[in-house]
Amino acid sequence: MKKLFNILLAVCCLGSFVACDDDVENPYATESSISIVAAHLDFSPASSVGSIHFASNSGTVTATARASWCTATVSADSVIVSVDQNTGVSGRSTVVVLRNGSDSIQVPVTQRGIILSVDKSEISSGNAAGSDVVVFTSNMDVQVLSAPDWITTSLSGDTLEVSFTANTTGHIRRGYVAYQSGGVKDSLRVQQADFDTDIAGTYTFYYSDDAEGPQRNFSVTVSRDALRITALGLSIPMAYDSDAMSFTIQSGCYVGRYSSYYVYAAFQAGNYWTAYNTMSTLTLSFDYDDVEGTSGTFSGYLGTTAGALPIDGIILEAFSSNSMTESADQGPLMTFYRPTLKRAPVVASSYVLR
C-alpha cells in the first residue's frame, strides 16, 4: 500500500512540473523582423510582373531572385517581381529571398509553360478550291508565320480559317502553314490531290535484293485497294486513307499464288522480320517535286517500344498451303530492300532519278 502511494505521488509531481513548465517563456525565442502580408507570384508564360507585400518592424529589407529569368526590386513595403517570357512548354520555378539583417524568408515563384494544341494537324482536299477551319488551344497569342502563295489564312481569336485555290498542277500539291505561340512553333499541312488523276496509275518499283545490293526495278500499278505486281501476278492489299492521302499495308496479308506456292507479305527490319503475325503495318505515302516526279515512300517500325526498328524491306514469303504458318513456310520468294515508287514528273524533258 505504501508503494502504491509513492507511485501516485510521483505521477502528481510530474504533472505539476509539466503544467508549470508551460508558463515559463523560452529565453531563446525571437520574433522575426520581417513577415509576408501577401504574394502574387503565379505567372503565365508571358513576361509578367507580380508583387510581394511584407511587414517589417525595423531595419532595411532587401530582395534577391535565385534565377536569371526573374528579378526582384524592393519598393517601400513591397517587392516588385518581374519574369521573362517562358518560351518552352515546361513550367519553371524559383524563389525570391527577402532579408532583413540576419532574418530571411523565401517566397516561391512559379511560371507556367506554353500550352499549344490544334484540333487537326493537316487538311486534305480534292483539287477544287476550298477552305477549312482549325481551332487552337493556347495560353499565349498565336501568330501565323508563313504559308504558300496558294494558301490564305485569317486568324480570329483561337480560330484559323485556311483557304486554298484550285489545284491545276496535274499532281499532288502539299504545303505548310507555319504558326507560333510564344516560343513554340509548329505547322499545319495542307494537301490537295485527286486520287484517280494524281495518285492512281503505273509506277516504277525500285528495290535492292539485299541491304547492300544494286538497285533493281519493275512496273507496278497502284489502285485504291492494292499494289499490283503484274510481272509476278501478285497483288499486295492496301487500305487507302483519303484524309492522310496514304496507304496502309498489314503484315501477314495474302498476296496470291506464284507457281505452286501461296504467297504472303512480311516485313524486314534489320536482322528481324514479322514472321507469321499480323500486328505490324507499313505506310505508303506520296509526294511530288519537279525533279523526282511523284514518289511513294514506305515507312513503319517493327516493335512499339523506344527500341523499335525501322522497317527496311518487304518480304514475299512462300508457303506450301494457304495458311501463314511455320510448318507450311518454304522461305522467301523475293525480298525488296529499301522499296520506293517513282513516276516521272508531269512536265519534264527528261526524267532524272537521284
Summary of the structure (lengths in Angstrom):
residues: 354
radius of gyration: 35.6
end to end distance: 110.1
largest distance: 123.0
contacts: 1008
relative contact order: 0.09
helix: 8%
strand: 55%
